[in-house]
Amino acid sequence: MTELPPLPACCTSLDASWPLPTPLPDTLWLSTRFDPGQLLAGDFQRSGIQAPPSIQRSVAKRQAEFLAGRLCARAALWQLQQLDWTPAIGADRAPVWPPHISGSITHSTGRAAAIVADKRHWRALGMDLETLLSAERASKLAEQILTPAELQRREQLPDELQALAVTLTFSIKESLYKTLYPLVQKNFYFEHAEVLDWSPDGQVRMRLLTDLSEEWHHGRELEGQFTVEDEQLLSLIAIKA
């Protein structure tokens, strides 16, 4: 392949503008906006993207977000190393990357993105995009997502930041899972990590509350980052080589 097929009408041009507070060298990030209402029969075939059976059976929204995310990932790999590769869905439901590549794909309402890097530079990348929770929804979900210590810290925040804290905690824990699962090959859940602190400028500090491996053990701390734009929160955790 000498160039990628044109994008379908349901996706905007791919955007390489770095959205987060701290740029990551030696990574390639791409995002797109997508409109399920403009998804056409044959868009997967024309785009050269294979839709798994589970996607073929799904509604237009799921098809569009899958297509948009894979288009971002394929283009990012192509721009990074001229790799002609579209991540398939693995048996564990995670994207399948080339063996020497770390990467992450995410999507939420109307937006999809992917980030990739060579493992010589970044061992693991995990990224998550979420629509901001309303105050009412955040209050209902808080006890499912937050540890007792996180709930206590949330109650000390101003009212206008409490829903953001729940959204951020949910998203950064999703990013943590995407980052560590490829390294430890173990499932873990919301109660197995906690957000220690975060700042409005987009920095987050976390701690593991379980033993996943000798390296990734109870008490191990990690740092992440996030940004809020157009009522959506994007979070990222990256582990250097």
C-alpha positions as CSV (number, residue, x, y, z in Angstrom):
1,M,0.0,0.0,0.0
2,T,1.4,3.4,-1.0
3,E,-1.3,5.5,0.6
4,L,-4.4,5.1,2.7
5,P,-8.0,5.1,1.3
6,P,-10.0,8.3,1.6
7,L,-12.0,8.8,4.8
8,P,-15.7,8.0,4.7
9,A,-18.2,10.9,4.9
10,C,-19.1,10.0,8.5
11,C,-15.5,11.0,9.7
12,T,-13.8,14.4,9.7
13,S,-10.2,14.9,8.6
14,L,-7.8,13.3,11.1
15,D,-6.4,15.8,13.6
16,A,-2.9,15.5,15.0
17,S,-3.2,18.4,17.4
18,W,-1.9,17.2,20.8
19,P,-4.8,17.8,23.3
20,L,-3.3,17.0,26.7
21,P,-1.2,19.2,29.0
22,T,2.1,17.4,28.5
23,P,3.2,16.2,25.1
24,L,4.7,12.7,24.8
25,P,7.8,12.6,22.5
26,D,8.0,9.7,20.1
27,T,4.3,9.0,20.0
28,L,1.8,9.6,17.3
29,W,-1.7,10.8,18.1
30,L,-4.7,11.2,15.8
31,S,-8.4,12.0,16.4
32,T,-11.5,12.4,14.3
33,R,-15.1,13.5,14.8
34,F,-17.7,11.0,13.5
35,D,-21.4,11.1,12.8
36,P,-23.2,7.8,12.8
37,G,-26.0,9.4,10.8
38,Q,-23.7,9.7,7.9
39,L,-22.4,6.1,8.0
40,L,-23.1,4.4,4.6
41,A,-23.4,0.8,3.7
42,G,-20.0,-0.2,2.3
43,D,-18.0,2.4,4.3
44,F,-16.0,-0.4,6.0
45,Q,-15.2,-2.0,2.6
46,R,-14.3,1.3,0.9
47,S,-12.1,2.2,3.9
48,G,-10.3,-1.1,3.8
49,I,-11.3,-1.9,7.4
50,Q,-12.5,-5.4,8.3
51,A,-15.6,-5.3,10.6
52,P,-15.7,-8.2,13.0
53,P,-19.1,-10.1,13.2
54,S,-19.9,-8.4,16.5
55,I,-19.6,-5.0,14.9
56,Q,-21.5,-6.1,11.7
57,R,-24.5,-7.0,14.0
58,S,-24.3,-3.8,16.0
59,V,-26.2,-0.5,15.7
60,A,-24.9,2.4,13.5
61,K,-23.4,4.2,16.5
62,R,-21.2,1.3,17.5
63,Q,-20.2,0.7,13.9
64,A,-19.3,4.3,13.4
65,E,-17.2,4.6,16.6
66,F,-15.4,1.3,15.8
67,L,-14.6,2.5,12.2
68,A,-13.5,5.9,13.4
69,G,-11.2,4.5,16.0
70,R,-9.6,2.0,13.7
71,L,-9.1,4.6,11.0
72,C,-7.2,6.7,13.5
73,A,-5.1,3.7,14.7
74,R,-4.3,2.6,11.1
75,A,-3.3,6.1,10.0
76,A,-1.2,6.6,13.2
77,L,0.7,3.4,12.5
78,W,1.2,4.4,8.9
79,Q,2.5,7.8,9.8
80,L,4.7,6.4,12.6
81,Q,6.5,3.6,10.7
82,Q,4.7,3.1,7.4
83,L,3.0,0.1,8.9
84,D,-0.1,-1.2,7.0
85,W,-1.9,-2.6,10.1
86,T,-5.5,-2.2,11.4
87,P,-5.8,-3.6,15.0
88,A,-8.2,-6.5,15.2
89,I,-10.2,-7.3,18.3
90,G,-8.3,-9.9,20.4
91,A,-9.8,-12.7,22.5
92,D,-9.6,-10.4,25.5
93,R,-11.5,-7.7,23.6
94,A,-8.4,-5.4,23.5
95,P,-6.9,-4.1,20.2
96,V,-4.2,-6.3,18.7
97,W,-1.1,-4.2,17.9
98,P,2.1,-5.2,16.1
99,P,4.5,-6.9,18.6
100,H,6.9,-3.9,18.8
101,I,4.1,-1.3,19.1
102,S,2.2,0.0,22.2
103,G,-1.1,1.8,21.5
104,S,-4.5,2.7,22.7
105,I,-7.8,3.5,21.0
106,T,-10.7,5.4,22.6
107,H,-14.1,6.8,21.5
108,S,-17.0,8.6,23.1
109,T,-20.0,10.5,21.7
110,G,-19.0,11.7,18.3
111,R,-15.2,11.6,18.8
112,A,-12.5,8.9,18.4
113,A,-8.8,8.9,18.8
114,A,-5.7,6.6,18.8
115,I,-2.2,7.0,20.1
116,V,0.8,4.7,19.2
117,A,4.5,4.4,19.9
118,D,7.4,2.1,19.4
119,K,8.0,0.0,22.6
120,R,11.6,1.2,22.5
121,H,10.2,4.5,23.7
122,W,7.0,3.7,25.5
123,R,6.2,0.3,27.1
124,A,2.5,0.9,27.4
125,L,-0.1,3.5,26.6
126,G,-3.7,3.7,27.9
127,M,-6.2,6.4,26.9
128,D,-9.9,6.9,27.7
129,L,-12.5,9.5,26.6
130,E,-15.7,10.0,28.5
131,T,-18.6,12.4,28.4
132,L,-18.7,14.5,31.5
133,L,-21.2,13.1,34.1
134,S,-24.0,15.3,35.3
135,A,-24.1,16.1,39.0
136,E,-27.0,13.7,39.5
137,R,-25.4,10.8,37.6
138,A,-22.1,11.3,39.3
139,S,-23.7,11.1,42.7
140,K,-25.4,7.9,41.8
141,L,-22.3,6.2,40.4
142,A,-19.8,7.6,43.0
143,E,-19.9,4.6,45.3
144,Q,-19.4,2.1,42.4
145,I,-16.4,3.9,41.1
146,L,-14.7,5.5,44.1
147,T,-12.9,3.9,47.0
148,P,-13.8,5.0,50.5
149,A,-10.8,7.3,50.6
150,E,-11.7,8.8,47.2
151,L,-15.3,9.3,48.4
152,Q,-14.0,11.2,51.4
153,R,-11.7,13.4,49.3
154,R,-14.6,14.1,46.9
155,E,-16.8,15.3,49.7
156,Q,-14.1,17.9,50.5
157,L,-14.3,19.4,47.0
158,P,-16.4,22.4,46.0
159,D,-19.8,21.3,44.7
160,E,-18.9,22.3,41.1
161,L,-15.9,20.0,41.0
162,Q,-17.5,16.8,42.5
163,A,-19.0,15.5,39.2
164,L,-15.7,16.2,37.4
165,A,-13.9,14.2,40.1
166,V,-16.1,11.2,39.5
167,T,-15.8,11.4,35.7
168,L,-12.0,11.8,36.1
169,T,-11.7,8.9,38.5
170,F,-13.7,6.6,36.1
171,S,-11.7,7.7,33.1
172,I,-8.2,7.5,34.6
173,K,-9.0,4.0,36.0
174,E,-10.1,2.9,32.5
175,S,-6.8,4.3,31.1
176,L,-4.9,2.5,33.9
177,Y,-6.5,-0.8,32.9
178,K,-5.6,-0.2,29.3
179,T,-2.1,0.6,30.2
180,L,-1.3,-2.2,32.6
181,Y,-3.4,-5.1,31.3
182,P,-1.0,-5.8,28.3
183,L,1.9,-5.9,30.8
184,V,0.3,-8.0,33.6
185,Q,-2.3,-10.0,31.6
186,K,-4.6,-9.8,34.7
187,N,-8.1,-8.3,35.1
188,F,-8.5,-5.7,37.8
189,Y,-11.3,-3.3,38.8
190,F,-12.1,0.1,40.1
191,E,-11.5,-0.8,43.7
192,H,-7.9,-1.9,42.9
193,A,-6.5,1.6,42.3
194,E,-7.1,5.0,43.8
195,V,-6.6,8.6,42.7
196,L,-4.4,10.3,45.3
197,D,-4.7,13.8,44.0
198,W,-5.3,15.7,40.8
199,S,-5.0,19.3,39.7
200,P,-7.1,21.5,37.4
201,D,-4.1,21.9,35.1
202,G,-4.6,18.2,34.2
203,Q,-2.1,16.2,36.3
204,V,-3.2,13.0,38.2
205,R,-1.4,10.8,40.7
206,M,-2.6,7.3,41.4
207,R,-1.8,4.3,43.5
208,L,-2.3,0.6,43.0
209,L,-4.3,-1.2,45.8
210,T,-3.6,-4.7,44.6
211,D,-0.7,-6.9,43.5
212,L,-0.7,-7.4,39.7
213,S,2.9,-8.5,39.3
214,E,6.2,-8.2,41.0
215,E,6.7,-4.8,39.3
216,W,3.1,-3.6,39.5
217,H,2.4,-4.2,43.2
218,H,0.2,-2.7,46.0
219,G,1.4,0.8,46.7
220,R,3.0,1.4,43.4
221,E,2.3,5.0,42.2
222,L,1.7,6.2,38.7
223,E,1.1,9.6,37.1
224,G,-1.4,10.4,34.4
225,Q,-2.9,13.5,32.7
226,F,-6.3,14.7,31.5
227,T,-8.0,17.5,29.7
228,V,-11.6,18.6,29.3
229,E,-13.0,19.9,26.0
230,D,-16.5,20.1,24.6
231,E,-18.1,18.4,27.6
232,Q,-15.7,15.4,27.3
233,L,-12.8,14.3,29.4
234,L,-9.7,12.7,27.9
235,S,-7.2,10.8,30.1
236,L,-3.9,9.2,29.4
237,I,-1.3,7.1,31.3
238,A,2.0,6.3,29.6
239,I,4.8,4.1,30.9
240,K,8.3,4.9,29.5
241,A,10.6,2.2,28.2
